[in-house]
């Protein structure tokens, strides 16, 4: 986390992975031309006919096909793609990324070409005319497969309209105009379109004519731009030809939906591979390279993805933000992360996604672990909802609706109770998303349903949610839908004056509340003028503070110059402007101290700033972020409940870290990488490994010839997946080349692969290894490995012989070869993505952190269903932690893992000579460069605090037999937990106390050497947690305050608070005790790294809590005042980054840049500073059946009120007074 900018040893550069060889040539050679022979199957051998109308020797028309991409028949293209070469540029789409902060704007433009011929240029140019004639502003390669090209122009001036033209070769050009940003307009119009049936070919003149009349500021195509499932390039060109006359001169948002990527329905399941063409098992059926091509063609021109890390298979993401004229648009991906219904919920109808049983239990399909938008997208949506700088209004754009506002499907007399293709399922995910949309004051625009409706969603009650407009299908020859309530009765409180009979409050078939305002049922699905085709517009009228929804039939008549609308439209709803991010008196969470209003306003602002980033699914922050956010708003509760349900906990009870992908143990920290220790690795694909590509130059192999492959045929290397082989006999083998790898840096071998048998049977597999001197494979150098047969990519780890103790012998034989053996039916498909030696980068703290955070989630919510879902995993994690680290007997954490014995990876001789000890000093916690481990004080502190929370949960279970949660599987009874905590505290106070320095050491290595660099973060948290005796706590505070000088410390006295907002992380210079790969700490000045004299803002929260526990409230109040004085200066300067840009103030770390101060970006724990108002000064502590308040107020605080505490199912304002009185007000 804190070392992403470090200089790492150069990796061996093996190859480059591109979408195709042609794309690589086009990217590398500005003069590249189309080769004589194009790859006829660029998406792999399994689907040789994908995009066949535009691949291979397309100009001969010998491969024009229809079918599923595997096989098909010759079929004519819907239009000629061999066009005159002056017309080879089909169309263009663009957006201008205008930053509401005033930062420079960026133009992004995609041009789509017809297929090119051999010898033609693989390059296009973008020219603009700013009034002085045409000038070239960008060149870009034409990509294959896809024939698309992409231009980025930074520093774009959005205040003027500029003509543009895209050029190719000598004659081809496509012209248009980049519109000025409509910042001054009082009415902004967004057109909403989707579902463009390919069964009706030809132009869309009637739609384009009406669009030109309405002249929208933005076009939003919500998906299904084409239904040519396996021939997207031609289908995309067809769409572009139909709409290019309105696309050419205004920005457009185009996002793909299910049919665009070849699916009838899509549940993306975080990018996994779907085994069924229906997609109901979740994932993508067609190769990731095809999906990525579709997404590139349709979405590259959007502003860059806000969280660009790919999902499984290396499938890219694009959810992002576009600001147009002050209208702030969140562009979501409904399908990418959503769980598939097959195999995850009971079958309740003729299809996995259709429910027809009216007696079904709605709760039975809203299960823990089911995803809708996914935690990443939800976390960003929450941040976006609160980011209001420079914004006039907000809206959310996505593919489909957050309810099932449909009764009849396919035919007007075929009733369907519930369709799980809509965003109404899973219901918990739907509600979590709607709460954030409501929080933003946004409306929702979408398509997909083939039925135009306007609804107001209900979340907890009718009409308490956001407004939403689902546009009609552009051309609907595929699937009709109707709103037709059973009994044909209006809902409660129908819409006054509506010409429509069935409006008002209803529940959909999933139990979701909605208020139906307008709908456009097809009158006759067989008549194109009566089947409900058309488009919609949303108009923001800022002077009137309204949003208007208009719904225009495809063949609309013109009345008074404007097209007529469907009955029931237009619909006008109130415009809800977003609230400013700074917490005000009307905000749900606020701190109030009379006579200290200015300080509290600063603290409110700091709290609001860091609350935006107070969620991450990574386990590292589980003890800090949930407790700081669960009490503030329901959205955090939903996200943390989901996160803890989804956390990977293995059968033994080890809890995965779930940080980004890396090159070490897959369930541990991403580094040390195999390259850093002289290990070995082979990567046939680097999809999803952006961090490793950037950090160590990771690249993919192009050849497999150095491998020994027996009883299997090699199909080739698929860039998104890896090496593909198909077995031709039993016991197929893949053997690595010979190598030499020291056992100390190879405690594990890690394999990432997928296996799919032709008959669905479960094969068996093993992993073999050899060491120097072995002439043959030996039975005792072999381990069985788990092998699902579902075709999904997964990791497996093999514990190698050096990993049976802490220190292999110095003369231990190096490893020399690996082998995979798969015993499976002939025809089994094996995809090997990578095979590496893996450092044991697991952290011994993850179990404790998970238990701490899961317990906090229950104590704040009292959600018994959540507890039932996670209690077994919590118990396994506790048992693993107690047993693996000998806590029951040793009363502290002793880490037995290779590389974690507490010894440094560096040593300095008396003459200054440095020796690197590869494999030593592996990080064990948040401080990932420091070799905590051995007898580990930091991990012991984490266990102590987790057991305190866990005891409360188990006592609650005993007190509530009606919860029906048994004690089976408990590692300890509540009384045993309490007893063990007392023993841990006594051991900690004795074992880790340094009487010479009067403070706790960080760890003691397994040679018995203690390490004491003045770890302020550990000492203050230990005091705050009650692990120090009174005498020890007093000694620590006198050291921190400079009243006691520790001899030998680099920082003493007032200099300990040199950074003002908190103490230095350490007070003694450290140039010798680090993980081995941090080879040059001495070149960084004192205070230039967070772990060596720098500081982290979040841990000032523990400094304040320690002073409240062992000092006085006045002392803590004065320290808080100093922090707020500093923050006022920071705020005045424009924020953290602007303040520290001034020379001499210090260097900030974050997002890949190393530095001495951790304040923002990945330093999510900064929320702990304002959290002290609740935990410390108010002394609010949640419990199973109530809460306690133990206020500790400074003498100059008459009272303290914390407003908006979400506790269990109530929202409270709690006031503590100087006289000791406490009052609680329950909000309505």
N, C-alpha and C positions, 0 to 999 in steps of 0.2 A: 504493500500500500504506500509506503513512504519512500520508495526507491526507484521509481519508474524512469528517472532520468540518469541512472548510474551508467557508467561506462562498462559494458559487459564484454567478455572475451568474444572475439569475432567467431561467428558460427561458420561451419563449412557450408559454402553455397553449392547446392546440389543441382537445382533446376528451377524453373519458373512455372507456376500453375496459372493458366489463363482459361478463358471460356473456350477457346479453340486455338489451334496454331495460327489460323488466319487472323484472329483478333490480336494475337501477340505480335504478328508481323505488322499489322496496321498500327498498333500502338507504338512500335519501336522505330518505324521507318516512315518518315513523312512522305516518301515517294512510292510507297507500296502500291501495288496494283493487284487486281484480282488474279489469283493463280489459274493456271490452265485447268486444274482439277480441284474442285472444292470438296471438302469432306462430305460425303453423301449422308452420313449418320452422325452429325455433330453432338447428339445427345446420348450417344452410347448404343451399344449393340442390342440392348433389350428393346429399344424403341427406334428402330432404324428409319421409320417413316414419319416421325414427328417433324412438323414444319416442312414436309416434303414438297409442297408447292413453291418453296422459296429456297431450297437447299440443293446441294449437289449440282448436276447438270440440268438445272431447272429450265433452261432455255430450249432444251430438246423436247420437253413435255412428256418424257418417257416415265417420269416418276410422279406424275400428278395422281394423287391417291386420296381416298377417303377411308376411314376406319379408325382403329384405336391407337394408331402409332406403331403397333407391332406388325400388323398385317392389314391389307386393304385391297381395294380394287381401283383400277384407273377411273378417274372421274375428272370432268372438266373443271377448271377454275371458274369462279363466278364472274370473272372479268379478266381482261388481258393484263398480264404483268410485264410482258415484253413490249414496252412502250417506246415511242421515239425518245432518243437519248436527251433531247432538250427538255423532256417532261419527267425525267427520272426522279425528281424530288416530289414526293406525293403531297406532303403537308408538314406543318410544324406546330408545336405547342410550346407554350412558355409560361413562366411566372417571374415576377420580380420580388425578391425576398427583401422587403422593406422592414428595417429594424425599428420598432417603436422607440428604442433608446436613442435614435439618431445616428447610430453607427452606419457606415457605408452600406448601400444596398447592393444586391447581386442579381444580375440577370442570368437565368438558366433556361436554355432553349434546346429542345430536341427536334431534330428533323428526321422524318421517316422517308427513306428512299425505296423505290422499287428495286427488285433484285438487280445486281450488277453482273456484267459479263467479263470473261477473262480479258485481261489487259487494261480494263478500266481502272481509274484511280480509286484507291481506298481512302480518299481524303475529301473533306468538304470544308467550305469557308463560310464564315459569317461576316457580312458587311452591314454597316449602318450609314445613314445620311443624317448628320446633325446640322445640316444647313450649308455645308461646304462641299457637298459631293460625297460619293460613296467612299468609305474607308473600311479596310479590313480590321476587325477587332478580335477575331479568333479563328483558329483552324482546329479540326478534330478528325480523328480516324473514323471511318465507317466500319462498324462492327459486324462480324459474321460469327454465328448465325444471327439474323435479325435485320441487318441492313439499316440500322439506326445510327445516328451520329449526335453528339451532345456538346453543347457549347456553354461555357461559364465565363461571364464577364464581370469581374469585381469592380467596385467603385462606380456602379451605375447611378446615374442621376434620375430618380423617379419622378421628378417634378415636371418633366417635359415628355411629349410624345415623339417618338423617333421611328421613321421608316427603317425596315430591315430587309435584307434578302439573303437567302442561303444559296450558295453556288456550288456546283459540282462540274468538274471538267471545264470545257470551254463554253458550253452553251446552256446548261441546265441551271435554272434558278427558280426559287419560290419566294414571293414577296409578301410582306405584311407590315404591321405597325405595332410597336411596343407602346402601349398606352401609358399616359402619365398616371401616377397614383391618384385616385379620386379623393384625396384627403379633404378637399373643400366642399364636396357634394353633400347636400342635405338629405338626399335619398340614394341609397345604394341598392343595387339589384343583383341578385345571384340567381341564375337559371339552374334548375335541378333536373337532370335527365338520367335515365338508366334503361337497361334491358332492351337492346337494339336487335331484335330477332333477325338472324341471318337467313331465315326462310323467306323473308320478303327482301329481295335484292333490289339494287338500283338506288337512285338518289332519294333524299329526304327533303325535297324542295319545299313542301308545305310547312314543315317544321322550321326549316332554315328561314323561310320568308317571315314567319311570325317572330322568330328570335330576332331578326334584324329590326323588326318594328319595335320590339320592346327594348332592344339595345342593352342587354345586361352588362354590368361591369365585370362579371366573372361567370364563366361556364363551369358547372360542376357535373361531371359524368360519374355517377356513383357505382358503376360496375356493369358487367355484361355488355361491354361495348361491342363484343362479337360473341357469337355462339359457335364459331368454327373451332371446336375444342382442340383439335390436334394440329391446326394450321393457323397459329395465331398471327404470324407475320402478314399473311394475305388478309386475314380477317381484320387486323388492325389497320392495314392500308385501306381496306374497304370502308371501315368506319371513318377514317380520315378524309377520304374522298367525299363521303356523304356530308360531312360537317366542316370542311376546310374553309368554306367561305365565311363562317363565323369564328372559326378557331384562329384564323390568320391575324386578327387585329384586336384581340383581347386575351387576357390571361385565362388559363383553363386548369382545372384540377381534374385529373383522370385517375381513378383508382380501380384496379382489377377486382372482379368478384369471381364466383365459382366457375362460371362458364368460360371466362377468359383463360383460366389455367386448366381447362379440360374437364371440369367436374360438373355433375348435375347439382350437387350440393357440396359445401366445403366446411369441414371442421379441422382447422390447420394443426391443432394439437402440438403447438410449438415447433412445427416443422418436421415432425417425424414422417416416415414413409407410410402411406396408406397401402394396405394389401388388397383393398376392394375398390373397384372403379366408382362405386357409389360414394366412397369417402366416408361412410358412416362409422368406420372403425377409427377414424381420426387420422389426419395427416394429408400428405400430397401424394397422389397416385403416380404422377409423371415425374421424371427426373428433376432434381434440384436445378440443373442447368437450364432446363426448359422453363421452369417457374421463374428463375432469376431473369431469363431473357424477357419474359412477359412483363415482369415488374419493371425492368429497366426501360423497356419501350414505353410503358404507360406512366411511370412515376419519376424517372430520372430528373425531369424538369421541375419537380417540386423542390421547395427548400430542403436542404440536407436533413436527413433523419435526425431527430433529437436524441435518440439512443440507438446508434447504428449497429450494435453487435448483432450478428446473424443468429438465427435460431438453428435448430438441428438441421443436419445435412448441408449447412452453410447457406441456407436460404436467407436472403436479405430481408431487412425490414425497412419501412419507409414512413412510419407514423411521424408526423411533423406539425409545424405551425406555419401559417401563412397570414400575414397582416395586409389587408387591402383597404386603403382609405380609413384606417383606424378600426376596421372590423377585423377582429382577431379570430381566425379560423383554426380550430384543432382538427387535423385530418387523421382519422383513426383507422386501424385495421381490425374490423370486427372478427374476421375469420382466422387470423394468423395463429392465435393462441388458444382458440376455443377447443374444448374437449369434444371428442366424438361420442355419440350415444351408444354405439354398439359395444357391448361388453362392459359398460360402465353403469348402466341403469337397467332396471327390469324391462323386458319387452312388453309393451302395452298396446300394440297395434300391429297392422300388417307389415309395417316397415320399422326399423329401429328408430326412425325419427318421427314417426306418426303415432299419435295416441288417439284411440277411438273408444277406450273403456271409460264410461262416465263415472264409474265408481273408483277410479284409481286414486291413490294417495299422492297428493301433490308433493308432499315432503319426501316421498320415496325417490323422487328424481332430482331433488335439490341437495346433493350429497357433498360431504367434505371432499375437497380435492378437485372438484370440477371447476374449470376455468372458463371465463368469457374473454375479457380483454387482456388478462394476464397481469401479473404483479408489476412488470416493468412499465407497461402502458398505463396502468392505473396510477402508478407513482408519478409518472410525468403528467398525466391529466390533472392530478391534484395540484402539482406545482403550477401548471398552466392556468388553472382556474383562479389562482391567487395573484398571478402576474398581470397587473393592470396598468402598468406605466404606458402612457401614450395610446390607450385603447378606448374606443367609444362604445363598443359592444362586442359580444362574443357569440360564436356559434360553433357547433360540432358537426363535422361532415363524416359520414361513414357509409358502409354498404347497405345495412338493413336496419329494421325497426326494433326498438326495445320492448316490443309487446307483440302478441299475436292478434292483430286487429283484423282477423279474417275468420269466416265460418265455413264457406264453401270453397272447395279446392278442385281445380281442373274442370269440373262440370257444375252447373248451377244447382244441381240436386245432390251433390256429394258432400256431405257434412263431415268435417274433421274437427275433433275436439281440440287438438293441440299439435303444432308443427315445431319441432325442435331445431329447425333451420333458422328461426328468428332469434333475435337477441333477448327475447323474453325468457329463454332458458340458457343457462341455469339461473334461477330466480335470484339467488343471493348475488351472483355476479351482475345481473341486471340492475339490482337495487344499488349496488356499490357504484356502478357507473353513473346512474341517474343522480345519485347524491352529489357527485362531483360536477355533473353538468348543471344541476340546480345551483350549486355553490358558485359556479361561474356566472350565473345569470344568463346562460346561453340557451338558444333554441337548437334543435337537432334536425338536420336535413339528411335524407337518405333515399334509397330506391329499393330495388330487388323484389318487392312483394307483388308487382304487377297490379296493384290496386292503390289508387291515390286515396290517402286519408290525412286528416289533421286530428291529432289527439292531444290532450293534456294528460301526462302520466300521473299516476298516483304511486307513491312509495309506501308510506305508512298510512296514508288516508287518501281518499279521492281528492284530486286537484291540488296536491301538494308538491307535484313534480314539474319538470320542464315541459314546454310545448314542443311538438314534433310534427314535421311534415314529411310524409312519404310520397314521393312523386310517382306519377303513373309510368307504365312502360312506354318507351318510345314507339315500339311496334310489338304488339303482344300476340304472336301466333303460337306461343309455346305452351302457356299454362294460365288458365283463367282463375281469378279469385273474386269472392264476393263477401261483403259484410251483410249478414242476414241472421240476426239473433233468433234463437229458437223461441217460438211463441209470438214473434213479430211484434214485440212490445217495446216502447221507448224505455230508456234507462231512467234512473232517478234524475230529476232536475234537467230535463231535455233542453236543448238550445232554443231559446225563444225566437220565433220568427223564421226558423229554418224550414226550407221546403222539403227537407229529408225526414222520413218518418222515424228513424231509429237512431236518435242521438241521446246523449246523457251519460250517466255513470254505469259502467259495466265492469265485470271481471273477464279477462280472457281465459282460455282453457287451461292456462298454467297458474291461475289464481292472481295474476297481476292486475292491479287496478288501472283503469283508463277511463277518460271521459271522451266519448266520440263526438266530434264537432262537425266533421264533413267527410263524405266518402263518395267515390265515383264508380259505382258498380257498372260492369258491362251490361248493356241492354241485350246484346246479341254477340256472342263470342265469334260467330262465323262471319260477321260483317265488319270490315275494317273501320267503318265509320261509326260503329256502335259498340265496339269492344273495350272502350276505356283507354285507348292510346292517347299519348300527348306528352306534355312536360309541365313543370311547375316553375314558379319564381317565388323568391322570398325578397321582400323589399323592406329595408330598414328606413323608417322615416324618423330622423333624429329630432326635428322640431316637434313632431307630434308624439314622440316617445312611444312609437308602436312598431310592430313588425307585421307586414301584410303577407299572407300566403295566397298565391294565385294559381289556378289549375286550368291549363289551356288544352282543349282537345286537339288531336293531331290535325284534323281538317276543320279547324275553327273558322267561323265566319268573322268578318271584321265589322265591328260596330263602333262608330265614331272613331274610326282609325285604329282601334285596338281589337285584338282577337277576343271573341266571346269565351266565357268560362263555363265549367261544369256547374250544375245546380249545387248551391251550398257554399260556393266560393264567390268572392274572396272572403277570407277569414282574417280578422285583425285581432292581434293579441298585444298585451302590454310589453313594451321593451324594458327589460330588466338590465340596467347598467351594472357592470361589475363593480364590486366594492374595492376601495384602495387597499393595498396589502398591509398598511400600518394598522394595528389594532386600535380601534377607537372606542368610545363609550358604548357604542351600539354593537360592538363585536362580541362574539360568544365567549372569548377568553380574554381576561384583563386583570392586571394587578393594580390594586388601589391602596395607597398609603397617604392619608391626609397630611398636608403641608409638604409632601415630597412628590408633587404631581409631575414636575419636569423630569425627575429621575425615573418615575414609573413610565412616562411616555417613551423614554429611551429604552427601558427594559421591555416594554410591550413591543416596540419595533424590533429589537434584537430577537425576541421570542418569535415573532411572526416571520422574520427572515429565515431563521434556522428551522422553524417548524416545517417549512416547505420541503426540506430534505431529510426529515426525520423518519424515513422508511427505507429499508433495503432488505432484500431476502438473505443477504450474506450473514452467516452466523456470527461473524466477528463483533457485530454491534448489538447482539440480542440482549445483553444485560443493561444497555444504556438507552437505546432508542425507544423500545416499547413503553417503558415506564415514563418516558418524557413526552409521549404523544397520545397514548391510549385515552387519557382523560380529557383531550382537547376537542375531539370531534368524532362522529361515528365512522367516517371514512377510514381512519386509522385502525379502528377496531376490525372492520371488515378485512382490511389488507393483512393485518397481523394474524388474525384467525386463519386466513387462507395460507399465509406463509408458514406458520407452524404446522399446519396439517400437511403441507407439501414437503416439508424438510426431509431430506434423505437421512434415514437412520438405519444402519445395517443391522443384520440379525444379532450381532454381538452387542450393539448399542452405541457404536461410534457414530457421531453426528457429523455429516459432511459440512465443509466450510462454505461451499457454494459461492466462492468468489469467481471471477472470470476464468475461462479456460487457460491452462498453462502447460508447462512441460515438466511436471513433477507428478506426485501422487494426485490423481484426479479429484479426490475428496479432500485434499489439503490445500495449502497455499500454492499459488501458481509457480513459484520459484523456491529454491534454486533449480535452474533448468539442467537438463542432462549435459548441455554444452559446457556449462560453468564448472563442472567437476571432472571433465574428461570421460563422460559417459558415452553412450551410443544411442542412436535413434535413426529411424527411417520413416519418412512421412510421404505417403503417396498422394495426400491431399492436405492443403492448409486451410480449407474452408472453415470459417469460424475462429481461426487462430490469429486474428489481427494483432493481438497484443504480442504474440511470439514473433510474428513477422516484423513488427516494429522494433521490439526489444532486442532480439538476437538474430535478426535477418533470416528467420526460418523460411525455407523454400521447399517446394515439393519435388520429389523424384520424377523424372520423366521415363525412366527405364526400370524394368524388373529383372534384367538379365543376370544381375549379380546374385539373385536369389535362386535357391534350389526349389523347384516346384514339381511335385510328383503326384501322379494320379489326379491331375486336374489340368484343364485347358485354360489358358489365359485369354480373357476377352479384351483386356486393355486397362488403361488407367482413366477413370472418370474424374475430372478435376474436382467435382463437388463431393465425391464419395471416396475414391481411392482405387487400389488395385482390385480388379474384378476377376475372379476365377470361377470355373464351374467344374465340380468334381466328376471324374470319369471312373472312379473306383472307390472302394472303401479305404479308410485311413489315408486320406489325402494329406500331404505335408507341404508346408511353406517354411523354408530354412533360410536364415539370414546368412550374409557373408561372414567370414571370420573377422574377429575383432579382439581387442584386449581391453578389458574394463576392470578397474580396481573394485573389489567387492564393497569397499566402504562407501562408494558413491552409487552403488546399485543394490540397495536393500530390496527393491521391487523391480520386476519387469511389468510394464504397462502396455496392454494391447487395446486398441480401439478398433472394433470391427463389427460386422453384421453377417448373420448367416440365415439363409432362408431355404428350407427343404422343399422339394416339389410337392410332397404329400402332407406337409404341415407337421410331420413327426419331429420329436426333439432329439437332435443328435448328441453325441458326446464328443468331448475334446480334451486335450491335455497340452501342457506347455512343458517342453524339455529344454535343458540347458547343458552346456559343457563348460569345463574349466581347462586351463592349460594342462596338458599332459594326457587328456582323454583322447583315445583313439577311436572310441565308439560311443554311442549313446548308452547311458546307464539308467537302469530302472530306478535307482535312488536319486536321480537328478530329474525328477518329473513330478508334475502336479496336475491334477484334474482341475479344469476351469469351468465355471458356469457358462452355459451356452443357450440362451433363448433362441427359438427357431422362428421368431416373428419377423425377421428381416430388419429390425430396428438396430441402429448403431448404438453400441454400448461399450463401456470400459470393463476390463477385468484386470485385476492386479494379482501377481504371483509373488509370494514372499520367497526370496532367494536365500540360500544357505547362510550367507553372511549376516542375515537378519534374525538369527536365533540368539543374539546377545548384543551387548552394547559395543563391543570392540573386537572386530575380527583380528586374528593374529597378523602381525606385520608381514609374515611370509605367506599369507593366504593366497592361494592360486587365483589369478585373474579369470574372470569369465571370458569365454571365447566364442560362443555361438548359442543362438536361440532357435527353437523349432516349434511351430504349431502343427498339431496333428488333429485332424477332424475325421471322426468316424460317422459318416452320414450317407444317405442314399445317393446313388448316381444322379447327377443333375442338380445337386445342391449348389446354390449360389453363395459364394463367400466374397465379402468386400472387406479388404484390409485397409483401414485408413492410416494407422500408424502402429509402430512397435518401438518402444524406447526403454532404456534403463531409467528408473525413476527414484529420485531422492525421496525419503520419507518426509514429506512436507506437511504432514498432518499436525494439527495443534492439539495439545493435551487439554486445552480449555474449552473445546467446542461443546462437549456434553454439558458442562456446567452452565455455559452461556445459553444454550438452548433451554435447559430446564428453568433457568432464571427468567428468560423472556416469556416462555409458555405459561409459567406460573403467574407472572405479572398480567398476562393477557386474561387469564381466568379471574384473578382477584379484582381486576377493574371491571370486567364485564359480567361475571357470574353466569357465564354461558355454559350450562351443563352439557349441552350437546357438543360444544367444542371440547370440554374436558373429557367426555367419553371418547372423542376421536383421538386425543393425544396422550391420555394417561399411560397407556402401555408403552408408548415411545419414550415418555419421560422416565418411566421406571427403568426401562432398558438402558437409557443414557446414564442414569444414576448408578446402576449396577456396574456398567462398564467402567465408569470413572472411578468408583471405589475399588474395583478389583484390579483393573489394568495398572493403576498407579499406587496400589498398596495403601490406600488411605485408611482402611479399617484398622490395619495393624500399625502402620507407620505414622498415622495422624497428620500426614501432610502428603503432598503430591511428589512422588519420585518417578521421573519419566524414564521408562526402560527402552526407548526407541533409539535406533541407530542414528547418530548425528545429533542427538538431543541430550548428551550427558553433561552439558553445561560448560564444556571446554571450548575455548576460542578457536576459530579457524585461522587465526594469525598468531605468531609469536615473534617477539623482538629480543634479539640477543643484546648483551651489554654494549656491544659496539654499534648497535642500531640496525644490524642486519635483520631483515624480515624474512620469516619462513611462512609459506602458505600451507595449511593442512586441509587439503580437499576432503570434503565430507564432514567436517567438524563445524559446530556453531550454527546448525540449522535453526531458523527462527521458530519459536514456539507460541507466539501470541501476537498481539497488536504491534509490538515493537519488533518488526520482522527482521531487522538486521542484528539485533542483540541476541546472544546465545543463551537466553533463558533455557532452563531445563535442569537436568540433574535433580537436586532437591530444590523445588521451584516455589518460591514465595508468591509470585504473581498468580500461578495456577492454583495454589492453595487458597489464596484470597478469593478467587472466583468460585471455588468449590464451597467455601464457607458461606458466601452470600447466597449461592444457589440453594444450599440445603435449608437456609432460613426460610426462603419462599416455598420450597417444596414441602417443608413440614406443615405450613399453613394449609396447603392444598390437601395433604393426606388427612389432617385433622378434620377438615371440612367434609371429606368423604365419609369419615367415621361418624360425623354428627348428622349426616343426612342419608340414611339408608334408602329413602325414597328415590334417590338418584340412581339406585341399582348399579352402582359401581363397586365391584368387590375388591377385597384386599389381595386377591390372587396376583402373584408376580411382584409384590412389594419387596424391594431389597432390604428395607428397614421399616420398622414401625415408627410412628411419630415420636414416641418416647426415645427410641434408639437414635433417631436423627438428632434430637436435642442433646442427648448425651454425647454423641460423636462430635457435634459442633463445639461443645465445651472442651472436649479433649483436643480438637484441632486448635482452638484458641490458645490453650495452655502450651501446646507444642510450638506454635508459631511464635509466641512471645519469648520462648526460650531459644529455639533453634535459629531463628532469623535475626535476632537482635544483636547489633554490634555495639558492645559497651564502650568501645573506644570512640566511635563517632556519635553515639547516642541516637541511632536510627536503625531502621530495618535494611538488611541487605536484599539484593534482588534475587539471588539464588546462590546455591553452593554446589560446585561441580562434584562429580563422583570420585574425585581425588581428595575431596574435603576442603577445597579452597573456596572461600566466600568472595562475592563480587559486590562491591559497594562503591558506586559512582555518584552517590547522593541522589537516588531515584525519588524525586519529589512526588511523582505521580503515584507510585506504589505506597509511599508512606502516608500521604494524605488520604488515599482511599482506604487504607488499613485503619486509620484513625476513625474515619467516617463510618466504617462498617463495624466498629467496636472490637476490633482485633487487638488493639494496643491496650496495655494497662494505663491507668491514669498517669503514672510516672513516665511511661514511655511516650504517651501523647504529649505531655508537657515538654519533654525533651525535644520532640520533633518540632513543636511550634516555636520553641526558643531558637532552634537552628534556622528555621525558615525565616523568622523575623529578624535574623541577624543579631539577636541578643547573645547568641552563643556561637563562637567561631570554631569551625571544625578544621583542624590543622591538615594541610595538604590539599584542601579543596581549592579549585580554581576560582570559584565564585563564592564570596563571603559577604556577610553584612547586607547592605542595601542592594548590592549587585545581584542578589538572588532574584529580586523583582525588577531586574533591568528592563524586561519587556513590558512592564506595567500591568498588563491584563492578568498576569499570573506568574508563578515562579518558573524559573528555568526547569526544563525536564530533568536535567542532571546538574550537579554542582561541581563535579570533578571531571577534568578532561579525559577523554577516552580515545586513544589511538591504537589500541592493541586488542580489544575484546569485541570481536564481531564474527558474523558468518564469513566463511572463507572467501566468498566471492566479492566481498566489500574490501578490496585490496588496498585502497589508498586513503584511509580516513584522515591521515595527517595533512593531506593537501587542502582539506576544507577547514577554514578557520573556526575557532571556538564560537559557537552560536550559529554556525552556518548550516547545521543539520538539526532536525527536531530532537534526535536522540543524543545529541552532544552539545548541551548548553542552549539549545533552542527552547521552544515552548509550544504547547498545544492549548488552545483556548478552552476546549471542553473540560479539561482536567482542572481548570480553575473552579469548576463546580464542586469537586471533591475538596479542594482547598477551603472553600466556604463552608461545606458541611463539616469538615474537620474542626474548624474554628467554632462552629455552633455546638459541636459535641464536647470538645475539650477546652475551648476557650470561653469567650463570652459573646452574646448577641451583638454587643457594641463593636467588638473586634470584627466580627463577620460583616456587620453593617458598614463599617469603615472600609473594609476591603472591597465590598460590592460598590461602594461609592467611587473608589479609585478606578474600578473597571468601567463604570459608566462615564467617568470623566474622559477616559481614554476612548470609549466608544463614541462619545460626542464629537471628539476631534476627528475620528475616522469618518463618521457620518458627514461632517462638514467638508471633508476632503473629497467626498464622493464615493466612499466605500473602502473596503479593505485593500483592494488592489491599487487604487489610486493613492491611498495614504502611504503604503509601503513602496510605491514607486519613487518616493523621494529618497535620495541617497542618504545613507547613514541610519535609516530607521530599521533595517533588517530585511531579510529576504523571505518571501513567502513560498511555500511549497504547494503543489496541487496540480492535478491533471497532467502528470508527466514531467513537471519541473521540480527538481529538488530544492530545498531551502530550509531555513531554520524555524519558520513559524507556520503552524497548522491552524488555519482559521476557517476556511471554506472548502468548497469542492469535496474531496473525499474525506474531509474532517467533519463527518456528519455529527459527531458527538458534541459539537459546540452548543447544541440545545441544552446540555447539562447545566450551563450557567444560569439561564432564567429558570430552569427546573428547580433550583434551590429555593425559590419563593414558595413552591408547594411543599416539597419534601422537608426543607430546612426551617425557614422562618415560620411557616404555618404549621409544619410538623404533621401534615396529612398523610395517613398511612392506610391503604385499602386493606380490607379483610374479606373473608368469605361471607360473613353475615352482617357486616357493618364496617365502620371506619373509626379510626382514632385521630384525634387532633391534639398535638403537644406543641403549642406555640412557643417560639423563642424570639421575642421582639426586641430590637434595640430600644434604648430608653427614649430616643427622639422619634419613635414611631407611635403615634397614638393608637393606631390599629392597623391591621392588614386584612384586606379582603381579596380573595381570589375568586373571580367571577367565572362561571361557566365550567365547573368541574363535572364532567360526565362520569358518574359513578353508578355502576350496575345499570338500572333502567331509569335513572333520574339525572337531572341537570341541576347542580347546586351552586349557590353563592355562599361561601363560608367566610365569616369574619372572626378574627381573634383580636381582643383588645388588651391594652397594657395592663388592665386590672385583672387579667386572667379569664375574663369572660369570653365565651364562644357562642356565636349565633349562626344558624344554618337556615338559608332560605331556599326553598324548592321552587324552581321555575315551572311555569305552566307548560 
